[in-house]
Amino acid sequence: MDPVTALAAAELKRRLWRLVARVVAIVMPLAIVAFLALTVFTTSLIAGDPSDSDPAVTGCGTVNRPAAVSVASFDSEQLANAQTIVAVGRKLGVPREGWVIAISTALQESGLRNLPFGDRDSIGMFQQRDAWGSRAERLDPIQSTSMFFRGGRGGQRGLLSVPGYLDLPVAQAAQAVQVSAFPDAYARWESIARQLLGAPSISMASCVSAPEAEQDGKVIDVAMSQLGVPYSWGGGTLTGPGPGFGSGAGVVGFDCSSFTRYVWFQAAGITLPRVATDQAAAVTHVPLSEVRAGDLLFFHDPRDAAGVYHHVGLYAGRGQIIHAPTTGRSVEVKTIDLSTDKPWGEDVFAGRPFATTWLRSSRSGRSLGPEPAWLLGSASS
């Protein structure tokens, strides 16, 4: 390299380094400020103001979320927020079209995210302003959704107060609540909202009160503790696995109904009848769209007599069932699609061994049905 070229290269190198130094000097402070601001926002989002939050507004202590599947390009946060909107809407008796309006609104306002910032004092999924409620309420997906449907703390109109909202175009119904400067913007999200609701993981979401959620968790914990215990026809008691008879002779374990009976007795002190058909007659029926962890799933084969259920298991949540299946196998967890008419090719209904109104009394050992005689040779396990 000749001296002139070398000198020019050295000068260019020095200029580049000076430029880099200047950029770093400008950008670094901005990056630090942005990081600190993000930290403050995130902390506010998580913490809020607990003293202002009131879950009793909807009776929705938590949301029972079936396993969220991939829908379009939405991530887990967005899918969870869509499930919350559906769950709260269902709890408040809002028809499905109301869910479409609410999800379309949240998509436009926040991208279906629980934002701790927005235009002026607007925050949350629905970008509700200060007058709607406390910061904690507006940043609580359950509370903010409830206010969208029922109205704000300052008398703002909610969707349920909009005359004929089910007959209005989605954008017009949303605008009646949001009073936005861009009233037509909600319309473009309608098809996406309907696509989201087409996924069972979204449309089957439901509310669970805090005591019920605790109860459900205990039921599943007890059930999971018995994974791998052998199936034993006629075996099992309220206190644990036991020897069976017939095909279960010499095998210490559970059959399907003794397993569910054991689990509910150990978790809640509730004594279910011994066989599946009697259990089915004793529990409160629940729509499959509202099934939650701990509910019983009863199976009826078309060849069975009316009212006879040959198998029972426990819904474990997230599209799974835990059950004692059949001779030669053990207590296991299997996938089940409750969005179909006949999962596993059979009629299924869900039952709940308690009603919310007597949740506390269940711990005293309340029986949900008469104890049938031991049915030797019964076809119902």
Secondary structure, DSSP 8 states (H G I E B T S, - for coil): --HHHHHHHHHHHHHHHHHHHHHHHHHHHHHHHHHHHHHHHHHHHHH--GGG--GGGTT-SEEE-------TT--HHHHHHHHHHHHHHHHTT--HHHHHHHHHHHHHHHSSS--S--STT-BTTTTB-GGGS-HHHHHSHHHHHHHHHH--TTS---GGGSTTGGGS-HHHHHHHHH--S-TTGGGGGHHHHHHHHTSHHHHT-EEE-HHHHHHHHHHHHHHHTTTT-BB-TT--BTTB-EEB-GGGBT-EEB-HHHHHHHHHHHHH--B--SSHHHHHHHSEEE-GGG--TT-EEEEE-TTS-TT---EEEEEEETTEEEE--STT-BSEEEE--TTSSSGGGSEEEEEES--GGGTGGGGGT-BSS------TT-S--
